[in-house]
Amino acid sequence: MRVQRPVVAFGLAGLAVVAVQASAHGWRLPVLLGLGGLLGVALYHAAFGFTAAYRRMFLDGDTAAVRAQIVMLGVATLLFAPTLAGGSGIGIEVSGAAAPLGLQVLVGAFLFGLGMQLGNGCGSGTLFTLGGGSTRMVATLAFFCAGSFWASLDMQWWNETPRRAAIVLGEEIGWPGAAAAQLAFLGLLWWGLRRFGKDEAPEQRADFEWRRLATGGWPYLWGALALAVLNWLSLMVAGHPWSITWAFSLWGAKAAQLFGWNPEGVWFWTGGYQEYALGHSIFEDTVSVMNFGIVLGALMAAGFAGRFTPAARLPWRSLAAAVIGGLLMGYGARIAFGCNIGAFFSGVASTSLHGWLWIAAALGGTWIGIRLRPWFGLPLP
């Protein structure tokens, strides 16, 4: 298909506008915008979604995409471990994604897994498919933000539910041992999925072609390697790993302020970075800027591939699923300390056990969500 030059130009113009706004707050933010743009390109061209990957695994036994996620986690673990052990990135202190183990992670991840099958996208999937032209994702994202803001109002209650302190293997047994143990476990998982799942389809072979870098059709392996490296670069530049859904809480809160909501006395929004971010520009927030980059990067990728074709009509049942799924994902991600990226991908790469607890609970929610899809007229394959 022909390159859609106006779409590509619009994406470039959007990146330029955000870069100008972000540059007022230091050089790191425009760099993170660029990394977000590359993430959007990789996600779109590799169709690297978590939602469909788990659905294919449960329904068809097709584990190719999930095995690619395991490779991604392994490569990220190798990159994160020495960086986190040293404690510094590019002129900045770094810290991994760690969170307590408790009821809120279990409940939140379960809700997220259920919601992503109805919303038809995860944290990263919502952004890159929105950029790729999915009009349905406008509703999913809007209610993702609403659900995340709603959960922020309940965070004090969730903070008092049963939990234990975060367990980071790198801090408990040392980074070399933690990385080795996690890589061994990931290798065992990969072998089990390969042994008992379906073989990789021929079109997923990773034969390199320069044309595919711009026009798409990337094998899952390319996407896995790109996401692992880009997450590590985010850690090096921002001081924290790749995250997505914090920005949705912030956007929801800023929208609520427009309608007269007052954050005074609200536990989650009182003190610390949350209060600071709420009172300052979103172009000063690293996660927001990277999210803008993902959407615009995916938009440009769709334009290069000639596949930016947004649909004007949306069946009401599909819209209802987008609304419900967005709310569930937003609420779940906030109380579970993140989504498939911030909690699972970045958490596991940081050797935090909450990442593994998150995916176990999310898969339970996913299993139920898959069975609800026909009620909303959503396809199962």
C-alpha positions as CSV (number, residue, x, y, z in Angstrom):
1,M,0.0,0.0,0.0
2,R,1.1,3.6,-0.6
3,V,2.5,5.7,2.2
4,Q,-0.2,8.1,3.5
5,R,2.0,11.3,3.5
6,P,-0.6,13.6,5.2
7,V,-0.9,11.1,8.1
8,V,2.9,10.9,8.5
9,A,3.2,14.7,8.3
10,F,0.5,15.1,10.9
11,G,2.3,12.7,13.2
12,L,5.6,14.6,12.7
13,A,3.9,17.9,13.4
14,G,2.4,16.5,16.6
15,L,5.7,15.3,17.8
16,A,7.3,18.7,17.0
17,V,4.5,20.5,19.0
18,V,4.9,18.3,22.0
19,A,8.7,18.5,21.8
20,V,8.6,22.3,21.9
21,Q,6.3,22.2,24.9
22,A,8.3,19.6,26.7
23,S,11.7,21.2,26.0
24,A,10.8,24.0,28.4
25,H,11.2,21.5,31.2
26,G,14.7,20.1,30.3
27,W,16.3,17.9,27.7
28,R,15.1,14.6,29.1
29,L,11.5,15.1,28.1
30,P,12.0,15.6,24.4
31,V,14.3,12.5,24.4
32,L,11.6,10.5,26.2
33,L,9.1,11.7,23.7
34,G,11.3,10.3,21.0
35,L,11.6,7.0,22.9
36,G,7.8,7.0,23.1
37,G,7.5,7.5,19.4
38,L,9.8,4.5,18.8
39,L,7.7,2.4,21.2
40,G,4.6,3.4,19.2
41,V,6.3,2.3,15.9
42,A,7.5,-1.0,17.4
43,L,4.1,-1.8,19.0
44,Y,2.2,-1.0,15.8
45,H,4.5,-2.7,13.3
46,A,4.8,-5.8,15.4
47,A,1.1,-5.8,16.4
48,F,2.6,-6.4,19.9
49,G,-0.5,-6.5,22.0
50,F,-1.0,-8.4,25.2
51,T,-4.8,-8.8,24.9
52,A,-4.9,-10.8,21.7
53,A,-1.8,-12.8,22.7
54,Y,-3.4,-14.2,25.8
55,R,-6.7,-14.8,24.0
56,R,-5.0,-16.9,21.3
57,M,-3.2,-18.8,24.0
58,F,-6.3,-19.7,25.9
59,L,-8.5,-20.4,22.9
60,D,-6.2,-21.9,20.3
61,G,-3.1,-22.9,22.2
62,D,-1.1,-20.4,20.1
63,T,1.7,-19.3,22.3
64,A,4.0,-17.5,19.8
65,A,3.1,-14.0,21.0
66,V,3.4,-15.0,24.7
67,R,6.8,-16.6,24.1
68,A,7.9,-13.4,22.5
69,Q,6.9,-11.6,25.7
70,I,9.1,-14.0,27.7
71,V,12.0,-13.2,25.4
72,M,11.3,-9.5,26.0
73,L,11.3,-10.0,29.8
74,G,14.6,-12.0,29.6
75,V,16.4,-9.3,27.5
76,A,15.0,-6.5,29.8
77,T,16.2,-8.4,32.9
78,L,19.8,-8.6,31.4
79,L,19.7,-4.9,30.7
80,F,18.1,-3.8,33.9
81,A,20.2,-5.8,36.4
82,P,23.5,-4.0,36.0
83,T,21.9,-0.6,35.7
84,L,19.8,-1.1,38.9
85,A,22.8,-2.6,40.6
86,G,24.9,0.5,39.8
87,G,22.0,2.8,40.7
88,S,22.6,5.4,38.0
89,G,21.6,6.1,34.4
90,I,22.5,9.0,32.2
91,G,23.3,11.6,34.8
92,I,20.4,10.5,37.0
93,E,19.7,8.1,39.8
94,V,17.6,5.1,38.8
95,S,15.1,2.9,40.6
96,G,13.1,-0.1,39.4
97,A,9.4,-0.7,39.4
98,A,8.6,-2.2,42.8
99,A,5.4,-2.4,44.8
100,P,3.9,-4.2,47.8
101,L,2.4,-7.7,47.5
102,G,-1.2,-7.7,48.6
103,L,-4.9,-7.9,48.0
104,Q,-5.0,-4.7,45.9
105,V,-2.5,-6.2,43.4
106,L,-4.6,-9.3,43.1
107,V,-7.9,-7.5,42.8
108,G,-6.6,-4.8,40.5
109,A,-4.8,-7.1,38.1
110,F,-7.8,-9.4,37.9
111,L,-10.0,-6.4,37.0
112,F,-7.5,-5.3,34.5
113,G,-7.3,-8.7,32.8
114,L,-11.1,-8.8,32.6
115,G,-11.3,-5.2,31.3
116,M,-8.7,-5.6,28.6
117,Q,-10.7,-8.3,26.9
118,L,-13.8,-6.0,26.8
119,G,-11.9,-2.9,26.0
120,N,-9.9,-4.9,23.4
121,G,-6.6,-3.4,24.5
122,C,-4.2,-3.2,27.4
123,G,-2.3,-0.1,28.6
124,S,0.1,-0.1,25.6
125,G,-2.5,-1.6,23.2
126,T,-5.0,1.2,23.9
127,L,-2.4,3.8,22.9
128,F,-0.9,2.3,19.8
129,T,-4.3,1.2,18.4
130,L,-5.6,4.7,19.0
131,G,-2.7,6.1,17.1
132,G,-3.3,3.5,14.4
133,G,-6.8,4.8,13.8
134,S,-9.1,2.8,16.1
135,T,-12.0,5.1,16.9
136,R,-13.2,2.5,19.5
137,M,-10.1,3.3,21.5
138,V,-11.2,6.9,22.0
139,A,-14.0,5.6,24.3
140,T,-11.7,3.0,25.9
141,L,-9.1,5.6,26.7
142,A,-11.6,8.1,28.0
143,F,-13.1,5.7,30.5
144,F,-9.6,4.2,31.2
145,C,-8.8,7.7,32.5
146,A,-12.1,8.0,34.4
147,G,-11.6,4.6,36.0
148,S,-8.1,5.4,37.0
149,F,-9.2,8.7,38.6
150,W,-12.0,7.0,40.4
151,A,-9.5,4.5,41.9
152,S,-7.3,7.3,43.0
153,L,-10.1,8.5,45.2
154,D,-10.2,5.1,46.9
155,M,-6.5,4.6,47.3
156,Q,-6.4,5.3,51.0
157,W,-8.8,2.5,51.6
158,W,-6.9,0.1,49.4
159,N,-3.7,1.1,51.1
160,E,-5.0,-0.3,54.3
161,T,-5.9,-3.7,52.9
162,P,-3.6,-6.7,53.7
163,R,-0.2,-6.5,52.2
164,R,3.5,-7.1,52.7
165,A,6.4,-5.0,51.7
166,A,7.8,-5.2,48.2
167,I,10.2,-8.0,47.5
168,V,12.9,-7.3,44.9
169,L,15.1,-10.3,44.2
170,G,18.0,-8.1,43.2
171,E,18.0,-6.5,46.6
172,E,17.4,-9.7,48.5
173,I,19.9,-12.1,46.9
174,G,22.1,-9.7,44.8
175,W,21.6,-8.7,41.2
176,P,23.7,-11.4,39.5
177,G,21.9,-14.2,41.3
178,A,18.5,-12.6,40.9
179,A,19.0,-12.1,37.1
180,A,20.3,-15.7,36.8
181,A,17.3,-17.1,38.7
182,Q,14.8,-15.1,36.8
183,L,16.4,-16.0,33.4
184,A,16.3,-19.7,34.4
185,F,12.6,-19.4,35.3
186,L,11.8,-17.5,32.1
187,G,13.6,-20.1,30.1
188,L,11.6,-22.9,31.7
189,L,8.4,-21.0,30.9
190,W,9.4,-20.5,27.3
191,W,10.2,-24.2,26.9
192,G,6.9,-25.2,28.4
193,L,4.9,-22.9,26.1
194,R,6.9,-24.1,23.1
195,R,6.5,-27.8,24.1
196,F,2.8,-27.7,24.8
197,G,1.7,-24.9,22.6
198,K,1.4,-24.5,18.8
199,D,4.4,-24.0,16.6
200,E,5.2,-20.5,15.4
201,A,3.6,-19.6,12.1
202,P,5.9,-19.3,9.1
203,E,5.1,-15.6,8.7
204,Q,6.6,-15.0,12.1
205,R,10.1,-16.0,11.1
206,A,12.5,-13.2,11.8
207,D,14.0,-12.9,8.4
208,F,15.4,-9.3,8.1
209,E,14.2,-7.0,5.4
210,W,14.9,-3.3,5.5
211,R,11.5,-2.5,3.9
212,R,9.7,-4.0,6.8
213,L,11.2,-1.6,9.3
214,A,9.1,1.2,7.8
215,T,6.1,-0.6,6.4
216,G,5.4,-3.1,9.1
217,G,4.8,-6.8,9.4
218,W,7.5,-7.2,12.0
219,P,7.9,-10.6,13.6
220,Y,7.1,-10.7,17.3
221,L,10.8,-11.2,18.1
222,W,11.6,-7.8,16.6
223,G,9.0,-6.2,18.7
224,A,10.1,-8.0,21.8
225,L,13.8,-6.9,21.4
226,A,12.8,-3.3,20.6
227,L,10.5,-3.0,23.6
228,A,13.1,-4.4,25.9
229,V,15.8,-2.0,24.7
230,L,13.5,1.0,24.7
231,N,12.3,0.2,28.2
232,W,15.9,0.1,29.4
233,L,16.6,3.4,27.7
234,S,13.6,4.9,29.4
235,L,15.1,3.7,32.7
236,M,18.4,5.3,31.8
237,V,16.9,8.7,30.8
238,A,13.9,9.1,33.1
239,G,15.3,7.3,36.2
240,H,12.4,4.9,36.2
241,P,11.2,2.1,33.9
242,W,8.5,2.5,31.2
243,S,5.1,3.2,32.7
244,I,1.7,4.2,31.2
245,T,-1.3,4.3,33.4
246,W,-0.1,6.9,36.0
247,A,-0.7,9.5,33.2
248,F,-4.3,8.3,32.8
249,S,-4.9,9.0,36.5
250,L,-3.4,12.5,36.1
251,W,-5.4,13.2,32.9
252,G,-8.6,12.1,34.7
253,A,-7.9,14.3,37.7
254,K,-7.1,17.3,35.5
255,A,-10.3,16.8,33.6
256,A,-12.2,16.5,36.9
257,Q,-10.7,19.9,38.0
258,L,-12.3,21.4,34.9
259,F,-15.7,20.4,36.2
260,G,-15.0,21.8,39.6
261,W,-13.4,18.9,41.5
262,N,-11.2,20.1,44.4
263,P,-8.3,17.7,45.3
264,E,-7.9,19.3,48.8
265,G,-8.0,16.6,51.4
266,V,-7.9,13.7,49.0
267,W,-5.2,11.3,50.3
268,F,-3.8,10.2,46.9
269,W,-3.5,13.7,45.6
270,T,-2.1,15.3,48.8
271,G,1.7,15.6,48.9
272,G,4.5,14.1,46.9
273,Y,4.7,13.9,43.1
274,Q,0.9,13.5,42.7
275,E,0.2,16.9,44.1
276,Y,3.0,18.5,42.2
277,A,2.0,16.9,38.9
278,L,-1.6,18.0,39.4
279,G,-0.5,21.6,39.8
280,H,1.8,21.6,36.8
281,S,1.8,21.1,33.0
282,I,1.3,17.6,31.7
283,F,4.3,18.3,29.4
284,E,6.4,18.2,32.5
285,D,5.3,14.7,33.3
286,T,7.5,12.0,31.9
287,V,4.8,9.4,31.6
288,S,2.4,11.7,29.8
289,V,5.0,12.8,27.3
290,M,6.0,9.2,26.5
291,N,2.3,8.3,26.1
292,F,1.9,11.2,23.6
293,G,4.9,9.8,21.8
294,I,3.4,6.3,21.6
295,V,0.2,7.6,20.0
296,L,2.0,9.8,17.5
297,G,4.6,7.1,16.7
298,A,1.9,4.6,16.0
299,L,0.1,7.2,13.9
300,M,3.2,7.6,11.7
301,A,3.7,3.9,11.5
302,A,0.1,3.5,10.3
303,G,0.7,6.2,7.7
304,F,3.9,4.6,6.4
305,A,2.1,1.3,6.2
306,G,-0.8,2.9,4.4
307,R,-3.3,1.5,6.9
308,F,-4.7,4.5,8.7
309,T,-8.4,4.0,8.1
310,P,-10.5,5.0,11.1
311,A,-14.1,3.8,11.1
312,A,-16.9,6.2,11.7
313,R,-19.5,3.7,12.9
314,L,-19.3,1.8,16.2
315,P,-22.0,-0.8,17.2
316,W,-23.5,0.0,20.5
317,R,-22.6,-3.3,22.1
318,S,-19.0,-2.8,21.1
319,L,-19.1,0.8,22.6
320,A,-20.6,-0.6,25.8
321,A,-17.7,-3.1,26.1
322,A,-15.2,-0.3,25.5
323,V,-16.8,1.8,28.3
324,I,-16.9,-1.1,30.8
325,G,-13.5,-2.4,29.8
326,G,-11.9,1.1,30.1
327,L,-13.4,1.6,33.6
328,L,-12.2,-1.8,34.7
329,M,-8.7,-1.3,33.4
330,G,-8.4,2.1,34.8
331,Y,-9.6,1.2,38.2
332,G,-7.6,-2.0,38.3
333,A,-4.3,-0.5,37.0
334,R,-4.4,2.2,39.6
335,I,-4.9,0.0,42.6
336,A,-2.5,-2.7,41.3
337,F,0.3,-0.1,40.8
338,G,0.3,-0.3,37.1
339,C,-0.8,-2.2,34.0
340,N,0.8,-4.8,31.7
341,I,3.7,-2.4,31.2
342,G,4.3,-0.6,34.5
343,A,3.4,-3.5,36.8
344,F,4.1,-6.6,34.7
345,F,6.8,-5.8,32.2
346,S,8.8,-3.2,34.2
347,G,8.1,-5.0,37.5
348,V,9.4,-8.3,36.3
349,A,12.4,-6.6,34.6
350,S,13.2,-5.0,38.0
351,T,13.0,-8.5,39.6
352,S,10.0,-7.3,41.8
353,L,7.7,-10.2,42.7
354,H,4.7,-8.0,42.4
355,G,5.1,-8.3,38.7
356,W,4.6,-12.0,38.8
357,L,1.7,-11.7,41.2
358,W,0.1,-9.2,38.8
359,I,0.3,-11.5,35.7
360,A,-1.1,-14.5,37.6
361,A,-4.2,-12.5,38.7
362,A,-4.5,-10.8,35.3
363,L,-4.6,-14.1,33.5
364,G,-7.5,-15.2,35.7
365,G,-9.4,-12.0,34.8
366,T,-8.5,-12.6,31.1
367,W,-10.0,-16.1,31.1
368,I,-13.4,-14.7,32.3
369,G,-13.2,-11.7,30.0
370,I,-12.7,-13.9,27.0
371,R,-16.0,-15.7,27.8
372,L,-17.8,-12.4,28.1
373,R,-16.7,-11.1,24.7
374,P,-19.6,-12.8,22.7
375,W,-22.1,-10.9,24.9
376,F,-20.9,-7.7,23.4
377,G,-20.5,-8.9,19.8
378,L,-16.7,-9.0,20.0
379,P,-14.9,-11.7,18.0
380,L,-13.2,-14.5,19.9
381,P,-10.2,-15.4,17.6
